[in-house]
């Protein structure tokens, strides 16, 4: 079965963007960025793929991307109506009318993810944001957190929702000279003993 992976950059204090959706404080370049390009080239927006020299690189793990409206809007302001044209794209919104036939707008992310998991294909990338991640918390199978050694104090948290403890176990961690760590966490599924 396909997995839903929340693959996201974050600060040390757990934010994925600043209070006004700023994200340009995350560094680009260096060995950590080279590793991201090698491992997950499909997570780069389509307009950036040619300048980065990865236009012809095949997807390594994701063939579908899901994002919230606030994640979609910055690209839209740049004229990127189909920011990940190399992937199947879904935007979760109750008000957006899709400006591009390659982007499917849905208003029920849980139903969408459950339907996608039943289909054949590669894994599904949840690329943001915090409110959508909170709404999909029970459906997320894996977290990949690209944690940068930056503290910003306030902003959009990794999960922006109600208090709902959910356990994940670290699977792998890669550390780079810049201080960037990329950690993969797998959801801890309750055992039969835990449910009784």
GROMACS elastic network, one bead per residue, 0.5 to 0.9 nm:
[ bonds ]
;  ai    aj funct       b0    kb
    1   117     6  0.60862   500
    1   118     6  0.67243   500
    1   119     6  0.80259   500
    1   120     6  0.77863   500
    1   121     6  0.87746   500
    1   123     6  0.86259   500
    2   116     6  0.77698   500
    2   118     6  0.73704   500
    2   119     6  0.76999   500
    2   120     6  0.73827   500
    2   121     6  0.68682   500
    2   122     6  0.63257   500
    2   124     6  0.69690   500
    3   117     6  0.67813   500
    3   122     6  0.81442   500
    3   123     6  0.50274   500
    3   124     6  0.60785   500
    3   125     6  0.85099   500
    3   139     6  0.87243   500
    3   140     6  0.75064   500
    3   141     6  0.57695   500
    3   142     6  0.72915   500
    4   113     6  0.75954   500
    4   117     6  0.78116   500
    4   123     6  0.62317   500
    4   125     6  0.60895   500
    4   126     6  0.67401   500
    4   139     6  0.68306   500
    4   140     6  0.51148   500
    4   141     6  0.54196   500
    4   142     6  0.65505   500
    4   143     6  0.86904   500
    5    62     6  0.89804   500
    5   123     6  0.72425   500
    5   124     6  0.61453   500
    5   125     6  0.52033   500
    5   126     6  0.58453   500
    5   127     6  0.84850   500
    5   140     6  0.60356   500
    5   141     6  0.60341   500
    5   143     6  0.55797   500
    5   144     6  0.70462   500
    6   124     6  0.86127   500
    6   125     6  0.61397   500
    6   127     6  0.61848   500
    6   128     6  0.76092   500
    6   133     6  0.74718   500
    6   140     6  0.67833   500
    6   141     6  0.81994   500
    6   142     6  0.63564   500
    6   144     6  0.61402   500
    6   145     6  0.79006   500
    7    43     6  0.88475   500
    7   125     6  0.65468   500
    7   126     6  0.63332   500
    7   127     6  0.58811   500
    7   128     6  0.82674   500
    7   142     6  0.83004   500
    7   143     6  0.59752   500
    7   145     6  0.60538   500
    7   146     6  0.77300   500
    7   184     6  0.89051   500
    8    16     6  0.72612   500
    8   126     6  0.81557   500
    8   127     6  0.60602   500
    8   128     6  0.71697   500
    8   129     6  0.89524   500
    8   143     6  0.80839   500
    8   144     6  0.64614   500
    8   145     6  0.53895   500
    8   146     6  0.60695   500
    8   147     6  0.85214   500
    8   158     6  0.83096   500
    9    15     6  0.83992   500
    9    16     6  0.59668   500
    9    17     6  0.87394   500
    9    26     6  0.79196   500
    9   144     6  0.85080   500
    9   145     6  0.58532   500
    9   147     6  0.59065   500
    9   148     6  0.73068   500
    9   158     6  0.89887   500
    9   182     6  0.88885   500
   10    13     6  0.78894   500
   10    14     6  0.57136   500
   10    15     6  0.52619   500
   10    17     6  0.76375   500
   10    26     6  0.84242   500
   10   145     6  0.66244   500
   10   146     6  0.60253   500
   10   148     6  0.62434   500
   10   150     6  0.85875   500
   10   157     6  0.84533   500
   10   158     6  0.72352   500
   11    14     6  0.51876   500
   11    15     6  0.52885   500
   11    16     6  0.65995   500
   11    17     6  0.84260   500
   11    26     6  0.83394   500
   11   146     6  0.84037   500
   11   147     6  0.55571   500
   11   148     6  0.51960   500
   11   149     6  0.64351   500
   11   150     6  0.52280   500
   11   151     6  0.57719   500
   11   152     6  0.71918   500
   12    15     6  0.76000   500
   12   147     6  0.62584   500
   12   148     6  0.63278   500
   12   149     6  0.57773   500
   12   150     6  0.56923   500
   12   151     6  0.55237   500
   12   152     6  0.83503   500
   13   150     6  0.78193   500
   13   151     6  0.56346   500
   13   152     6  0.71547   500
   13   153     6  0.70235   500
   13   154     6  0.84397   500
   13   157     6  0.86475   500
   14   147     6  0.83292   500
   14   151     6  0.84385   500
   14   155     6  0.89882   500
   14   156     6  0.84691   500
   14   157     6  0.57704   500
   14   158     6  0.59414   500
   14   159     6  0.87928   500
   15    18     6  0.71768   500
   15   130     6  0.87536   500
   15   151     6  0.84966   500
   15   152     6  0.76694   500
   15   153     6  0.84053   500
   15   154     6  0.72123   500
   15   155     6  0.58871   500
   15   156     6  0.53260   500
   15   158     6  0.56334   500
   15   159     6  0.87755   500
   16    21     6  0.86473   500
   16    22     6  0.89187   500
   16    23     6  0.73668   500
   16   128     6  0.83268   500
   16   129     6  0.77514   500
   16   130     6  0.76498   500
   16   155     6  0.74330   500
   16   156     6  0.57191   500
   16   157     6  0.58579   500
   16   158     6  0.57962   500
   17    20     6  0.77221   500
   17    21     6  0.52273   500
   17    22     6  0.52908   500
   17    24     6  0.86233   500
   17    25     6  0.87847   500
   17   129     6  0.89191   500
   17   152     6  0.89403   500
   17   154     6  0.86983   500
   17   155     6  0.56934   500
   17   156     6  0.52180   500
   17   157     6  0.75012   500
   17   158     6  0.88897   500
   18    21     6  0.50408   500
   18    23     6  0.63870   500
   18    25     6  0.88972   500
   18   152     6  0.72944   500
   18   153     6  0.86946   500
   18   154     6  0.64802   500
   18   156     6  0.59987   500
   18   157     6  0.89313   500
   19    22     6  0.69641   500
   19   154     6  0.61980   500
   19   156     6  0.60486   500
   20   155     6  0.73188   500
   20   156     6  0.85209   500
   21    70     6  0.78857   500
   21    71     6  0.85887   500
   21    74     6  0.86410   500
   21   155     6  0.75374   500
   21   156     6  0.73461   500
   22    25     6  0.74460   500
   22   155     6  0.85069   500
   23    26     6  0.60827   500
   24    27     6  0.74787   500
   24    28     6  0.89406   500
   25   150     6  0.85834   500
   26   148     6  0.72163   500
   26   150     6  0.81631   500
   27    30     6  0.86433   500
   27    33     6  0.85673   500
   27   148     6  0.81919   500
   28    32     6  0.86550   500
   28    33     6  0.62648   500
   29    32     6  0.71692   500
   29    33     6  0.50696   500
   29    34     6  0.69481   500
   30    33     6  0.55163   500
   30    34     6  0.63429   500
   30    35     6  0.88245   500
   30   177     6  0.89031   500
   30   178     6  0.77327   500
   31    35     6  0.61652   500
   31    36     6  0.86899   500
   31   176     6  0.69046   500
   31   177     6  0.78442   500
   31   178     6  0.81044   500
   32    35     6  0.51023   500
   32    36     6  0.63640   500
   32    37     6  0.87795   500
   32   175     6  0.82151   500
   32   176     6  0.59680   500
   32   177     6  0.82282   500
   32   178     6  0.76105   500
   32   180     6  0.66810   500
   32   181     6  0.81845   500
   32   182     6  0.85062   500
   33    36     6  0.50012   500
   33    37     6  0.62536   500
   33    38     6  0.86197   500
   34    37     6  0.51044   500
   34    38     6  0.61938   500
   34    39     6  0.86251   500
   35    38     6  0.50308   500
   35    39     6  0.59813   500
   35    40     6  0.82424   500
   36    39     6  0.51859   500
   36    40     6  0.55638   500
   36    41     6  0.68650   500
   36    43     6  0.85093   500
   37    40     6  0.55433   500
   37    42     6  0.81698   500
   37    43     6  0.81476   500
   37    44     6  0.78154   500
   37    52     6  0.86373   500
   37    54     6  0.78416   500
   38    41     6  0.60428   500
   38    57     6  0.89595   500
   38    60     6  0.86277   500
   39    42     6  0.88796   500
   39    59     6  0.89506   500
   39    60     6  0.65363   500
   39    61     6  0.83740   500
   40    43     6  0.57573   500
   40    44     6  0.80129   500
   40    59     6  0.68855   500
   40    60     6  0.57329   500
   40    61     6  0.68806   500
   40    62     6  0.79758   500
   41    44     6  0.58646   500
   41    49     6  0.80681   500
   41    54     6  0.68672   500
   41    55     6  0.88624   500
   41    57     6  0.67082   500
   41    58     6  0.75166   500
   41    59     6  0.64247   500
   41    60     6  0.71574   500
   42    45     6  0.76079   500
   42    46     6  0.83355   500
   42    49     6  0.85629   500
   42    54     6  0.89000   500
   42    57     6  0.78739   500
   42    58     6  0.73424   500
   42    59     6  0.51566   500
   42    60     6  0.71809   500
   42    61     6  0.81117   500
   42    62     6  0.69371   500
   42    63     6  0.78927   500
   42    84     6  0.80629   500
   42    86     6  0.74088   500
   42    87     6  0.76030   500
   43    46     6  0.88387   500
   43    59     6  0.86189   500
   43    62     6  0.80947   500
   43    65     6  0.86628   500
   43    84     6  0.79937   500
   43   125     6  0.83644   500
   43   127     6  0.84641   500
   44    47     6  0.83679   500
   44    48     6  0.64568   500
   44    49     6  0.62994   500
   44    52     6  0.89300   500
   44    54     6  0.89577   500
   44    83     6  0.89588   500
   44    84     6  0.76387   500
   45    48     6  0.54464   500
   45    49     6  0.64916   500
   45    75     6  0.88882   500
   45    82     6  0.89319   500
   45    83     6  0.53773   500
   45    84     6  0.51656   500
   45    85     6  0.80026   500
   45    86     6  0.86074   500
   46    49     6  0.52791   500
   46    50     6  0.78089   500
   46    55     6  0.78573   500
   46    80     6  0.88656   500
   46    82     6  0.81072   500
   46    83     6  0.57736   500
   46    84     6  0.51512   500
   46    85     6  0.60093   500
   46    86     6  0.66473   500
   47    50     6  0.68889   500
   47    51     6  0.78946   500
   47    80     6  0.78793   500
   47    83     6  0.71605   500
   47    84     6  0.83232   500
   47    85     6  0.89976   500
   48    51     6  0.55342   500
   48    52     6  0.61093   500
   48    53     6  0.86975   500
   48    54     6  0.86064   500
   48    55     6  0.83606   500
   49    52     6  0.51429   500
   49    53     6  0.62119   500
   49    54     6  0.51049   500
   49    56     6  0.83200   500
   49    57     6  0.87640   500
   50    53     6  0.50115   500
   50    54     6  0.58276   500
   50    56     6  0.81990   500
   51    54     6  0.77661   500
   51    55     6  0.80902   500
   52    55     6  0.76273   500
   53    56     6  0.80185   500
   53    57     6  0.85880   500
   54    57     6  0.50928   500
   54    58     6  0.86070   500
   55    58     6  0.85701   500
   57    60     6  0.86252   500
   59    62     6  0.62070   500
   59    63     6  0.67924   500
   59    86     6  0.86836   500
   59    87     6  0.87355   500
   59   122     6  0.89443   500
   60    63     6  0.86267   500
   60   122     6  0.87076   500
   61   122     6  0.59081   500
   61   123     6  0.59304   500
   61   124     6  0.83089   500
   61   125     6  0.87894   500
   62    65     6  0.74659   500
   62    87     6  0.78281   500
   62   121     6  0.84286   500
   62   122     6  0.52599   500
   62   124     6  0.55508   500
   62   125     6  0.60440   500
   63    86     6  0.79580   500
   63    87     6  0.51134   500
   63    88     6  0.62904   500
   63    89     6  0.89453   500
   63   121     6  0.69878   500
   63   122     6  0.54349   500
   63   123     6  0.65345   500
   63   124     6  0.65834   500
   63   125     6  0.78844   500
   64    86     6  0.89723   500
   64    87     6  0.51869   500
   64    89     6  0.60112   500
   64    90     6  0.79091   500
   64   116     6  0.89660   500
   64   121     6  0.85413   500
   64   122     6  0.75610   500
   64   123     6  0.70623   500
   64   125     6  0.60633   500
   64   126     6  0.86592   500
   65    84     6  0.77769   500
   65    87     6  0.65365   500
   65    88     6  0.62169   500
   65    89     6  0.51201   500
   65    90     6  0.62383   500
   65    91     6  0.84992   500
   65   124     6  0.59095   500
   65   126     6  0.59485   500
   65   127     6  0.68321   500
   66    88     6  0.86096   500
   66    89     6  0.61994   500
   66    91     6  0.58576   500
   66    92     6  0.73803   500
   66   109     6  0.85859   500
   66   113     6  0.88510   500
   66   124     6  0.74612   500
   66   125     6  0.61861   500
   66   127     6  0.63055   500
   66   128     6  0.76156   500
   67    70     6  0.81244   500
   67    71     6  0.59435   500
   67    72     6  0.64864   500
   67    89     6  0.81439   500
   67    90     6  0.64211   500
   67    91     6  0.50273   500
   67    92     6  0.62640   500
   67   125     6  0.85728   500
   67   126     6  0.61163   500
   67   127     6  0.55237   500
   67   128     6  0.51737   500
   67   129     6  0.66664   500
   67   132     6  0.75547   500
   68    71     6  0.52896   500
   68    72     6  0.63283   500
   68    73     6  0.87800   500
   68    90     6  0.85136   500
   68    91     6  0.55142   500
   68    93     6  0.66746   500
   68   126     6  0.89658   500
   68   127     6  0.82445   500
   68   128     6  0.59963   500
   68   129     6  0.56991   500
   68   130     6  0.86043   500
   68   131     6  0.79707   500
   68   132     6  0.60236   500
   68   133     6  0.89008   500
   69    72     6  0.50186   500
   69    73     6  0.60371   500
   69    91     6  0.62124   500
   69    92     6  0.60901   500
   69    93     6  0.57248   500
   69    96     6  0.77202   500
   69   128     6  0.89696   500
   69   129     6  0.82710   500
   70    73     6  0.53207   500
   70    74     6  0.73977   500
   70   128     6  0.82233   500
   70   129     6  0.69714   500
   71    74     6  0.66421   500
   71    75     6  0.80373   500
   71    91     6  0.86939   500
   71   127     6  0.77628   500
   71   128     6  0.58946   500
   71   129     6  0.60127   500
   72    75     6  0.59420   500
   72    76     6  0.64083   500
   72    81     6  0.86283   500
   72    83     6  0.79661   500
   72    91     6  0.70502   500
   72   128     6  0.88504   500
   73    77     6  0.61630   500
   73    78     6  0.87770   500
   74    77     6  0.52205   500
   74    78     6  0.67290   500
   74    80     6  0.85701   500
   75    78     6  0.50888   500
   75    79     6  0.64875   500
   75    81     6  0.71334   500
   75    82     6  0.84185   500
   75    83     6  0.64271   500
   76    81     6  0.52709   500
   76    82     6  0.80741   500
   76    83     6  0.78577   500
   76    99     6  0.89267   500
   77    80     6  0.71738   500
   77    81     6  0.86205   500
   78    81     6  0.84554   500
   79    82     6  0.86741   500
   79    83     6  0.89372   500
   80    83     6  0.51439   500
   80    84     6  0.88217   500
   81    98     6  0.84068   500
   81    99     6  0.61647   500
   81   100     6  0.57374   500
   81   102     6  0.85749   500
   81   103     6  0.78846   500
   82    85     6  0.53430   500
   82    89     6  0.78541   500
   82    99     6  0.84844   500
   82   100     6  0.63840   500
   82   101     6  0.84939   500
   82   102     6  0.63706   500
   82   103     6  0.63365   500
   83    86     6  0.86688   500
   83    89     6  0.85043   500
   83   103     6  0.89703   500
   84    87     6  0.55100   500
   84    88     6  0.76486   500
   84    89     6  0.67113   500
   85    88     6  0.71967   500
   85    89     6  0.74224   500
   85   102     6  0.70099   500
   85   103     6  0.84784   500
   86    89     6  0.87875   500
   88   102     6  0.74632   500
   88   103     6  0.75675   500
   88   104     6  0.84883   500
   89   102     6  0.68205   500
   89   103     6  0.51128   500
   89   104     6  0.62605   500
   89   105     6  0.86400   500
   90   102     6  0.88318   500
   90   103     6  0.57387   500
   90   105     6  0.57237   500
   90   106     6  0.69813   500
   91    96     6  0.85811   500
   91    98     6  0.85514   500
   91   103     6  0.70035   500
   91   104     6  0.62622   500
   91   106     6  0.62822   500
   91   107     6  0.84087   500
   91   109     6  0.89488   500
   92    96     6  0.85006   500
   92   104     6  0.85814   500
   92   105     6  0.57829   500
   92   107     6  0.53797   500
   92   108     6  0.72041   500
   92   109     6  0.64025   500
   92   132     6  0.79049   500
   93    96     6  0.57192   500
   93    97     6  0.87063   500
   93   105     6  0.64583   500
   93   106     6  0.61342   500
   93   107     6  0.52565   500
   93   108     6  0.84559   500
   94    97     6  0.88059   500
   94   105     6  0.83540   500
   94   106     6  0.73909   500
   94   107     6  0.52716   500
   94   108     6  0.87978   500
   95   107     6  0.86819   500
   96    99     6  0.84275   500
   96   105     6  0.71114   500
   97   100     6  0.89567   500
   97   105     6  0.71648   500
   98   101     6  0.70118   500
   98   102     6  0.86798   500
   98   103     6  0.63142   500
   98   104     6  0.66932   500
   98   105     6  0.60892   500
   99   102     6  0.88728   500
   99   103     6  0.76889   500
  100   103     6  0.55643   500
  100   104     6  0.82500   500
  101   104     6  0.71713   500
  106   109     6  0.68851   500
  106   112     6  0.76004   500
  107   112     6  0.87452   500
  108   111     6  0.56348   500
  108   112     6  0.63384   500
  108   113     6  0.88807   500
  109   113     6  0.61122   500
  109   114     6  0.85869   500
  109   132     6  0.78334   500
  109   135     6  0.76334   500
  109   136     6  0.70308   500
  110   113     6  0.52596   500
  110   114     6  0.61999   500
  110   115     6  0.85936   500
  110   135     6  0.75549   500
  110   136     6  0.61737   500
  110   138     6  0.88569   500
  110   139     6  0.72553   500
  111   114     6  0.52291   500
  111   115     6  0.61687   500
  111   116     6  0.86303   500
  112   115     6  0.51941   500
  112   116     6  0.61372   500
  112   117     6  0.86340   500
  113   116     6  0.50129   500
  113   117     6  0.60403   500
  113   118     6  0.87177   500
  113   124     6  0.83519   500
  113   136     6  0.83694   500
  113   139     6  0.73222   500
  114   117     6  0.52348   500
  114   118     6  0.66328   500
  114   139     6  0.77820   500
  115   118     6  0.53960   500
  115   119     6  0.68600   500
  116   119     6  0.52407   500
  116   120     6  0.80745   500
  116   121     6  0.86858   500
  116   124     6  0.80026   500
  117   120     6  0.76816   500
  117   121     6  0.85810   500
  117   123     6  0.83155   500
  117   124     6  0.81012   500
  121   124     6  0.86017   500
  126   129     6  0.82310   500
  126   132     6  0.86379   500
  126   133     6  0.75784   500
  126   140     6  0.85627   500
  127   133     6  0.87904   500
  128   131     6  0.81186   500
  128   132     6  0.66457   500
  128   133     6  0.66429   500
  128   158     6  0.84031   500
  129   132     6  0.54420   500
  129   133     6  0.61087   500
  129   134     6  0.87165   500
  129   156     6  0.78976   500
  129   157     6  0.84287   500
  129   158     6  0.73775   500
  129   159     6  0.79015   500
  129   160     6  0.83926   500
  130   133     6  0.50326   500
  130   134     6  0.62076   500
  130   135     6  0.86720   500
  130   156     6  0.63448   500
  130   157     6  0.56789   500
  130   161     6  0.77873   500
  131   134     6  0.51245   500
  131   135     6  0.62803   500
  131   136     6  0.87000   500
  131   156     6  0.87045   500
  131   157     6  0.85105   500
  131   158     6  0.83775   500
  131   159     6  0.62101   500
  131   161     6  0.61133   500
  132   136     6  0.61701   500
  132   137     6  0.84507   500
  132   159     6  0.79300   500
  132   160     6  0.79338   500
  132   161     6  0.87763   500
  133   136     6  0.50470   500
  133   137     6  0.57787   500
  133   140     6  0.80645   500
  133   158     6  0.73480   500
  133   159     6  0.56445   500
  133   160     6  0.74092   500
  133   161     6  0.84294   500
  134   137     6  0.50057   500
  134   138     6  0.84579   500
  134   158     6  0.83081   500
  134   160     6  0.56961   500
  134   161     6  0.51419   500
  134   162     6  0.76923   500
  135   138     6  0.79204   500
  135   139     6  0.87648   500
  135   159     6  0.86987   500
  135   160     6  0.86692   500
  135   161     6  0.73227   500
  136   139     6  0.52225   500
  136   140     6  0.62491   500
  137   140     6  0.53951   500
  137   141     6  0.87126   500
  137   159     6  0.82583   500
  137   164     6  0.88757   500
  137   166     6  0.78929   500
  138   141     6  0.80985   500
  138   166     6  0.81676   500
  140   143     6  0.74643   500
  140   187     6  0.74061   500
  141   168     6  0.88720   500
  141   185     6  0.86424   500
  141   186     6  0.62011   500
  141   187     6  0.52691   500
  141   188     6  0.86980   500
  142   168     6  0.79266   500
  142   184     6  0.70402   500
  142   185     6  0.56094   500
  142   187     6  0.58219   500
  143   168     6  0.80981   500
  143   183     6  0.78949   500
  143   184     6  0.56542   500
  143   185     6  0.50057   500
  143   186     6  0.65496   500
  143   187     6  0.79804   500
  144   182     6  0.67176   500
  144   183     6  0.55981   500
  144   185     6  0.63339   500
  144   186     6  0.88911   500
  145   181     6  0.78524   500
  145   182     6  0.56134   500
  145   183     6  0.54115   500
  145   184     6  0.65714   500
  145   185     6  0.81925   500
  146   180     6  0.68196   500
  146   181     6  0.58353   500
  146   183     6  0.67012   500
  146   184     6  0.89596   500
  147   150     6  0.83707   500
  147   179     6  0.84753   500
  147   180     6  0.57071   500
  147   181     6  0.52988   500
  147   182     6  0.62495   500
  147   183     6  0.78804   500
  148   151     6  0.85762   500
  148   178     6  0.84026   500
  148   179     6  0.66106   500
  148   181     6  0.67431   500
  148   182     6  0.88078   500
  149   178     6  0.80570   500
  149   179     6  0.57185   500
  149   180     6  0.62414   500
  149   181     6  0.84860   500
  151   154     6  0.87523   500
  152   155     6  0.75096   500
  154   157     6  0.81612   500
  156   159     6  0.81319   500
  156   160     6  0.72125   500
  157   160     6  0.56401   500
  159   162     6  0.88192   500
  161   164     6  0.81856   500
  166   187     6  0.80503   500
  166   188     6  0.80848   500
  167   186     6  0.86685   500
  167   187     6  0.62376   500
  167   188     6  0.54502   500
  167   189     6  0.81185   500
  168   185     6  0.56597   500
  168   186     6  0.53090   500
  168   188     6  0.50895   500
  168   189     6  0.86178   500
  169   184     6  0.84550   500
  169   185     6  0.51600   500
  169   186     6  0.53051   500
  169   187     6  0.63689   500
  169   188     6  0.62251   500
  170   173     6  0.76834   500
  170   183     6  0.69366   500
  170   184     6  0.59587   500
  170   186     6  0.64362   500
  170   187     6  0.89974   500
  171   183     6  0.73958   500
  171   184     6  0.54605   500
  171   185     6  0.52965   500
  171   186     6  0.64468   500
  172   182     6  0.81090   500
  172   183     6  0.56463   500
  172   184     6  0.52887   500
  172   185     6  0.73094   500
  173   181     6  0.66408   500
  173   182     6  0.55700   500
  173   184     6  0.64324   500
  174   180     6  0.82899   500
  174   181     6  0.55029   500
  174   182     6  0.51781   500
  174   183     6  0.64355   500
  174   184     6  0.89919   500
  175   178     6  0.83949   500
  175   179     6  0.67049   500
  175   180     6  0.59933   500
  175   182     6  0.66317   500
  175   183     6  0.86432   500
  176   179     6  0.55415   500
  176   180     6  0.53962   500
  176   181     6  0.63254   500
  176   182     6  0.86328   500
  177   180     6  0.72658   500
  178   181     6  0.88002   500
  186   189     6  0.89897   500
  188   191     6  0.89453   500
  190   193     6  0.78797   500
  190   194     6  0.56563   500
  190   195     6  0.66488   500
  191   194     6  0.51446   500
  191   195     6  0.65831   500
  192   195     6  0.52819   500
  192   196     6  0.65626   500
  193   196     6  0.54506   500
